Amino acid sequence: MGLYYKLKSDKHSSVLENAEKMEVSIDLDQPGIPERLKLIHLTEEDLKIIKSAQPLVQKYIDKIVKAFYDAILQVQELRDIIEKHSTVERLQKTLRVHLIEMFQGNINKNFVEKRLQIASTHYRIGLEHGWYIGSFQNIQNVLNDILFQEIGRKEEVRIISAAISKILSFEQQIVLEAYENETIRRLNEQYQNGQHDLKEQMVQISEGLVALAEETQASVESLGFNLQKTDEMAIESSREASYAESSAAEGQKKLGILIRDVKMIATRTKEMMETIENLSDSSRQIEDVVLSVKEIADQTNLLALNSAIEAARAGEYGRGFSIVSQEIRKLSEETKKLAGQIQSMLSASGQYNLDVKNSLIQVDSAIHSGLGSAEEAGQSFQQITATVKQSKQTALTVQGHIAELVNTVKEIETASAGVAAAAEKLHNAAGI
């Protein structure tokens, strides 16, 4: 303090000399403000020095403002903010008033409210507080240059600069704290809105999950029921395939026996045709013999006739020969008659043989045709049997897959129930 009085008695120390005459005031009751003043040691004596330096600020205000904005406009981001929300001329005018008011030596409610308004504006336009601090550093540098230029004495400059540094620091504290409070308030507001939106979304999602889980569970139950029916149908299909396989095998076996019997009949028919052919040959031979017998009978009858004639010529001596000749004639005629009957019978028998032969030929043709059809049917039965076996295997495979699918559906059903329970808990939690 001794140095302060020593310096203010110097003839070049007009700022410090005038400082003692200045009327200043600190009138604040906002919570935390007095503590901040004590922290930076900002007193009424400092305010007197600051107010005493106000004429210098007014004298060089244009230089201070120009230096301030020349530095700012070199940063493209800051230039974009200015061009978006205002103009350089308007901001220069506002800064002039603001700096001069800062050096009036009064710290009161109005002083603080203006700084709070500045903080709100900075937040609204998106100006980061780092740029704000750097800008005020430029102001302090320019003011220091002015003090050295106007006063020159380092110690006096140091005292004045320290007082200015305190008011600038106090200003920055108020603005930065308000900026931070506004940021926290906005963040808290966003948090509250986000929390509210999150709760609504959680409720909507949980309700959707519950509905989806219920629908899924209902669908799974329906699917499980249908799969159970399908599994039963697959089992029945497998059972029917087994029965069809057994029936096809049995039919193929019987068809094989039928083919064997038909082949045997064909063989017997062929043998019968050969026998009939042999019988026809024998009949022809017998007929030849009968013809021979008829010829012999005719010759015998002629001989008997001749014998009778000769016996008649012999008279009484030839009577015995006449009787014998008559008997021989009778026998010859009977023989011829029997030979004729035999020939008639042989003719009828030959016709019968021919009819039988024709019938056997038709039977043989039918047998060969039926045998071909039977063999084709046998091949068809083999294909049917193979197809039935494949169908049975496919049915068994399908049955296995369905069983696995049923187990999977049961697991999904259990999981859906778990999702529904979790969604219900989420819904309850969101409603808190």
C-alpha positions in Angstrom: 0.0 0.0 0.0 3.0 2.3 0.7 4.1 1.9 -2.9 0.6 2.8 -4.1 0.8 6.2 -2.2 4.3 6.8 -3.3 3.3 6.3 -7.0 0.2 8.4 -6.8 2.3 11.4 -5.5 4.4 11.2 -8.7 3.5 13.9 -11.2 3.2 11.3 -14.0 0.8 9.1 -12.0 -2.5 10.8 -13.0 -4.4 7.5 -13.1 -3.5 6.6 -9.5 -3.9 10.2 -8.3 -7.4 10.3 -9.7 -8.2 6.9 -8.4 -8.6 8.0 -4.8 -11.2 10.5 -5.8 -13.4 8.0 -7.6 -16.7 6.9 -6.3 -17.3 3.2 -6.7 -19.6 0.5 -5.2 -19.9 -3.2 -4.7 -23.6 -4.0 -4.2 -24.2 -7.7 -4.6 -26.3 -10.2 -2.7 -26.3 -13.1 -5.2 -25.0 -16.3 -3.7 -21.4 -17.0 -4.5 -20.5 -13.5 -6.0 -18.8 -12.1 -2.9 -16.8 -15.3 -2.5 -15.5 -14.9 -6.1 -14.5 -11.3 -5.4 -12.5 -12.4 -2.4 -10.9 -15.2 -4.4 -9.4 -12.8 -6.9 -8.9 -10.0 -4.3 -11.1 -7.5 -6.3 -11.7 -4.6 -3.9 -13.1 -1.1 -4.1 -9.5 0.3 -4.4 -9.2 -1.8 -7.5 -12.5 -0.5 -8.8 -11.3 3.1 -8.2 -8.1 2.4 -10.3 -10.3 0.8 -13.0 -12.7 3.8 -13.0 -9.7 6.2 -13.1 -8.4 4.3 -16.2 -11.8 4.7 -18.0 -10.7 7.9 -19.9 -7.8 6.0 -21.4 -10.2 3.2 -22.5 -12.6 5.8 -24.0 -9.7 7.4 -25.8 -8.5 4.2 -27.4 -11.8 2.4 -27.5 -11.7 2.2 -31.3 -8.2 0.7 -31.3 -9.2 -1.8 -28.7 -12.3 -2.9 -30.5 -10.5 -3.0 -33.9 -7.7 -5.1 -32.5 -10.3 -7.4 -30.8 -12.2 -8.1 -34.1 -9.1 -8.2 -36.3 -8.0 -11.2 -34.3 -11.4 -12.8 -34.3 -12.0 -12.4 -38.0 -8.8 -14.4 -38.7 -10.6 -17.5 -37.4 -13.0 -18.8 -40.0 -15.2 -20.5 -37.5 -15.7 -17.2 -35.5 -16.3 -15.3 -38.8 -19.0 -17.8 -39.8 -20.7 -17.4 -36.4 -20.7 -13.6 -36.7 -22.0 -13.6 -40.3 -24.7 -16.0 -39.3 -26.1 -14.2 -36.3 -25.1 -10.5 -36.7 -22.6 -8.0 -38.3 -19.2 -6.8 -37.4 -20.3 -3.2 -37.2 -23.1 -4.0 -34.8 -20.9 -6.1 -32.6 -18.2 -3.4 -32.5 -20.7 -0.9 -31.3 -21.9 -3.3 -28.6 -18.4 -4.0 -27.5 -17.6 -0.3 -27.2 -20.5 0.3 -24.8 -19.7 -2.9 -22.9 -16.0 -2.1 -22.3 -16.7 1.5 -21.2 -19.4 0.3 -18.8 -17.0 -2.3 -17.4 -14.7 0.6 -16.3 -17.4 2.5 -14.5 -16.4 1.1 -11.1 -19.8 -0.3 -10.1 -20.4 -4.0 -9.5 -24.1 -4.5 -8.9 -27.0 -6.6 -10.0 -27.3 -4.8 -13.3 -23.6 -5.5 -14.0 -24.0 -9.2 -13.3 -27.3 -9.5 -15.3 -25.6 -8.1 -18.4 -22.8 -10.6 -18.1 -25.4 -13.4 -17.7 -27.1 -12.1 -20.9 -23.8 -12.3 -22.7 -23.3 -15.9 -21.6 -26.8 -16.8 -22.8 -26.1 -15.2 -26.2 -22.8 -17.1 -26.5 -24.5 -20.4 -25.7 -27.3 -19.6 -28.2 -25.0 -18.8 -31.1 -22.7 -21.7 -30.3 -19.6 -19.7 -29.3 -17.3 -21.9 -27.2 -15.9 -20.4 -24.0 -12.4 -21.1 -25.2 -12.8 -18.5 -27.9 -14.3 -16.1 -25.4 -11.3 -16.4 -23.0 -8.8 -15.9 -25.8 -10.7 -12.8 -27.0 -10.5 -11.2 -23.6 -6.8 -12.0 -23.4 -6.4 -9.9 -26.6 -8.2 -7.0 -24.9 -5.9 -7.2 -21.9 -2.8 -7.3 -24.2 -4.0 -4.1 -26.0 -4.8 -2.4 -22.7 -1.3 -3.2 -21.4 0.2 -1.7 -24.6 -1.9 1.5 -24.1 -0.8 1.7 -20.4 2.9 1.5 -21.3 2.4 4.0 -24.0 0.5 6.5 -21.9 2.1 6.0 -18.4 5.4 4.3 -19.0 6.2 3.6 -15.4 6.3 -0.2 -15.0 5.2 -0.3 -11.4 2.2 1.9 -12.0 1.4 -0.1 -15.1 1.7 -3.2 -13.1 -0.8 -2.0 -10.5 -3.3 -0.7 -13.1 -2.9 -3.8 -15.2 -3.5 -6.0 -12.1 -6.7 -4.2 -11.3 -7.9 -4.5 -15.0 -6.9 -8.1 -15.0 -9.1 -8.7 -11.9 -12.2 -7.0 -13.4 -11.6 -9.0 -16.6 -11.2 -12.2 -14.6 -14.4 -11.4 -12.6 -16.2 -10.8 -15.9 -15.0 -14.1 -17.3 -16.0 -15.9 -14.1 -19.5 -14.6 -14.3 -19.9 -15.3 -18.0 -18.2 -18.7 -17.9 -20.2 -19.8 -14.9 -23.4 -18.7 -16.5 -22.4 -20.4 -19.7 -21.7 -23.6 -17.7 -24.9 -23.3 -15.8 -26.8 -22.8 -19.0 -25.0 -25.8 -20.5 -25.9 -27.9 -17.5 -29.5 -26.6 -17.5 -29.8 -27.4 -21.2 -28.2 -30.8 -20.7 -30.4 -31.5 -17.8 -33.4 -30.4 -19.8 -32.3 -32.6 -22.7 -31.7 -35.4 -20.2 -35.2 -34.9 -18.7 -36.7 -34.8 -22.2 -34.5 -37.7 -23.3 -35.5 -39.6 -20.2 -39.1 -38.9 -20.8 -38.8 -39.9 -24.5 -36.8 -42.9 -23.4 -39.5 -43.9 -21.0 -42.1 -43.5 -23.7 -40.0 -45.5 -26.1 -39.3 -48.1 -23.5 -43.1 -48.3 -22.8 -43.9 -48.5 -26.5 -41.1 -51.0 -27.1 -42.0 -53.1 -24.1 -45.7 -53.0 -25.1 -44.7 -54.0 -28.6 -42.4 -56.7 -27.2 -45.2 -58.0 -25.0 -47.6 -58.0 -27.9 -45.0 -59.5 -30.2 -44.1 -62.2 -27.6 -47.8 -63.0 -27.1 -48.3 -63.2 -30.9 -45.2 -65.2 -31.3 -46.2 -67.5 -28.5 -49.6 -68.0 -30.0 -48.1 -68.6 -33.4 -45.6 -71.0 -31.9 -48.4 -72.9 -30.0 -50.4 -73.1 -33.3 -47.3 -74.2 -35.1 -46.6 -76.7 -32.4 -50.1 -78.1 -32.7 -49.9 -78.2 -36.5 -46.5 -79.9 -36.3 -47.9 -82.4 -33.9 -50.6 -83.2 -36.4 -48.1 -83.3 -39.1 -45.9 -85.7 -37.0 -48.9 -87.9 -36.5 -49.6 -87.8 -40.2 -46.0 -88.7 -40.9 -46.2 -91.6 -38.5 -49.4 -92.8 -40.1 -47.8 -92.3 -43.6 -44.8 -94.3 -42.4 -47.1 -97.0 -41.1 -49.1 -97.1 -44.4 -45.8 -97.1 -46.3 -44.7 -100.2 -44.3 -48.1 -101.8 -45.0 -47.8 -100.9 -48.7 -44.3 -102.3 -48.8 -45.4 -105.5 -47.2 -48.4 -105.8 -49.5 -46.3 -105.0 -52.6 -43.8 -107.7 -51.5 -46.6 -110.2 -51.0 -48.1 -109.2 -54.3 -44.8 -109.6 -56.0 -44.3 -113.0 -54.4 -47.8 -114.2 -55.6 -47.1 -112.8 -59.0 -43.9 -114.7 -59.2 -45.8 -117.9 -58.3 -48.4 -117.1 -61.0 -45.7 -116.5 -63.6 -44.2 -119.8 -62.6 -47.6 -121.6 -62.9 -48.3 -120.0 -66.2 -44.9 -121.1 -67.5 -45.7 -124.6 -66.3 -49.1 -124.5 -68.0 -47.4 -123.3 -71.2 -45.1 -126.3 -71.0 -47.9 -128.7 -70.4 -49.9 -127.1 -73.3 -46.9 -127.6 -75.6 -46.6 -131.2 -74.4 -50.3 -131.7 -75.0 -50.0 -130.3 -78.5 -47.2 -132.7 -79.2 -49.2 -135.6 -77.8 -52.2 -134.6 -80.0 -49.9 -134.4 -83.0 -48.6 -137.9 -82.2 -52.3 -139.1 -81.7 -53.1 -137.7 -85.1 -50.2 -139.5 -86.6 -51.4 -142.8 -85.0 -55.0 -142.1 -86.2 -53.7 -141.7 -89.8 -51.8 -145.0 -89.4 -54.9 -146.7 -88.1 -56.9 -145.3 -91.0 -54.3 -146.7 -93.4 -54.7 -150.1 -91.7 -58.5 -149.9 -91.8 -58.3 -149.1 -95.6 -56.0 -152.1 -95.9 -58.5 -154.2 -93.9 -61.4 -153.0 -96.2 -59.4 -153.9 -99.2 -58.7 -157.4 -97.7 -62.4 -157.7 -96.9 -63.3 -156.8 -100.4 -60.9 -159.4 -101.8 -62.1 -161.9 -99.3 -65.7 -161.3 -100.3 -64.7 -161.7 -103.9 -62.9 -164.9 -103.2 -65.9 -166.1 -101.2 -68.1 -165.3 -104.1 -65.9 -167.2 -106.5 -65.8 -170.1 -104.0 -69.6 -170.2 -103.9 -69.7 -170.3 -107.7 -67.3 -173.0 -107.8 -69.1 -175.0 -105.1 -72.4 -174.6 -107.0 -70.7 -176.1 -110.1 -69.5 -178.9 -108.0 -73.0 -179.8 -107.0 -73.5 -182.1 -104.1 -69.8 -182.2 -103.6 -69.3 -178.6 -103.3 -72.2 -177.9 -100.9 -69.9 -177.8 -97.9 -67.7 -175.3 -99.6 -70.7 -173.2 -100.5 -71.6 -172.9 -96.8 -68.1 -172.0 -95.9 -68.0 -169.4 -98.7 -71.2 -167.8 -97.4 -69.8 -167.6 -93.9 -66.7 -166.1 -95.3 -68.7 -163.5 -97.2 -70.7 -162.7 -94.1 -67.5 -162.3 -92.2 -66.0 -160.2 -94.9 -69.0 -157.9 -95.0 -69.0 -157.6 -91.2 -65.3 -156.8 -91.4 -65.8 -154.2 -94.1 -68.7 -152.7 -92.1 -66.6 -152.5 -88.9 -63.8 -151.1 -90.9 -66.1 -148.4 -92.2 -67.3 -147.6 -88.6 -63.7 -147.5 -87.5 -62.9 -145.1 -90.3 -65.8 -142.9 -89.4 -64.7 -142.9 -85.8 -61.2 -142.1 -86.9 -62.5 -139.2 -89.1 -64.5 -137.9 -86.1 -61.5 -138.3 -83.8 -59.3 -136.4 -86.3 -61.7 -133.5 -86.3 -61.7 -133.5 -82.5 -58.0 -133.6 -82.5 -57.9 -130.7 -84.9 -60.4 -128.7 -82.8 -58.3 -129.5 -79.6 -55.2 -128.5 -81.4 -56.7 -125.2 -82.5 -57.9 -124.5 -79.0 -54.5 -125.4 -77.6 -52.9 -123.0 -80.1 -55.2 -120.2 -78.8 -54.5 -121.2 -75.2 -50.8 -121.1 -75.9 -51.1 -117.7 -77.5 -53.1 -116.4 -74.6 -50.6 -117.9 -72.2 -47.7 -116.3 -73.9 -49.5 -112.9 -74.0 -50.5 -113.3 -70.3 -47.0 -114.3 -69.4 -45.6 -111.1 -71.1 -48.2 -109.0 -69.2 -47.3 -110.9 -66.0 -43.6 -110.2 -66.5 -44.3 -106.5 -67.1 -46.5 -106.5 -64.0 -43.6 -108.1 -62.1 -41.3 -105.3 -63.2 -43.9 -102.7 -62.2 -44.2 -104.4 -58.8 -40.5 -104.1 -58.4 -40.6 -100.4 -59.2 -43.6 -100.0 -56.9 -41.7 -101.8 -54.2 -38.7 -99.7 -54.7 -40.8 -96.5 -54.7 -42.6 -97.6 -51.5 -39.3 -98.3 -49.8 -38.1 -94.9 -50.8 -41.4 -93.3 -49.6 -41.1 -95.1 -46.3 -37.5 -93.9 -45.9 -38.5 -90.4 -46.8 -41.4 -90.6 -44.4 -39.0 -91.7 -41.6 -36.6 -88.9 -42.5 -39.5 -86.3 -42.5 -40.6 -87.7 -39.2 -37.2 -87.2 -37.7 -37.0 -83.6 -39.0 -40.4 -82.9 -37.7 -39.4 -84.2 -34.3 -36.4 -81.9 -34.3 -38.6 -79.0 -35.4 -41.1 -79.8 -32.6 -38.2 -79.6 -30.1 -37.0 -76.3 -31.7 -40.6 -74.9 -31.5 -40.8 -75.8 -27.9 -37.5 -74.0 -27.2 -38.9 -71.0 -29.1 -42.0 -71.1 -27.1 -40.0 -71.2 -23.9 -37.9 -68.3 -25.2 -41.0 -66.3 -26.2 -42.4 -66.7 -22.7 -39.0 -65.4 -21.3 -39.2 -62.4 -23.7 -42.7 -61.7 -22.6 -41.7 -61.8 -19.0 -38.7 -59.6 -19.7 -40.8 -57.2 -21.7 -43.3 -57.0 -18.9 -40.5 -56.2 -16.4 -39.3 -53.5 -18.9 -42.7 -52.0 -19.1 -43.0 -51.9 -15.3 -39.6 -50.4 -15.0 -40.4 -47.7 -17.7 -43.6 -46.8 -15.9 -41.7 -46.0 -12.7 
